[in-house]
Amino acid sequence: MDTGDFRFDYTPIGNLTDFTKLEEWAREGIDILISDSTNSMSQEHSPTEKNILIDIEKFITESKGKILFTTFASNMNRVKAVIDLAVKNNKKICCFGRSMIKMVSIAKKLKFIDVPESI
């Protein structure tokens, strides 16, 4: 099984981890697990996405200039949350990077992200 990157966040901005499904897979047995999770070797818990967004909103609200925000293009829940904060604070958005542009474009077409063209 290959999990891709993940984190257990009990107050996520997207979907909650399906712990029941994880337990089901564990009962079935897994011979090989290929897994990647940033900071997985740290014993401390990372802050939740909701807590991180509080700080991000503060920076966006108080900023008088440009803000550069970097994240993985595959984390569309985080991208959407930051875009929503930018729209809320009337900040212009510029996405760059092939994967980011592609993912945001798809998210807009699917109506996952709703942002006025003026932003």
Secondary structure, DSSP 4 states (H G I P E B T S, - for coil): -EEEE----SS-SSPPP-HHHHHHHHHH--S--EEE-TTTT-SSPPPPHHHHHHHHHHHHHH-SS-------TT-HHHHHHHHHHHHHTT------SHHHHHHHHHHHHTTSS---TT-
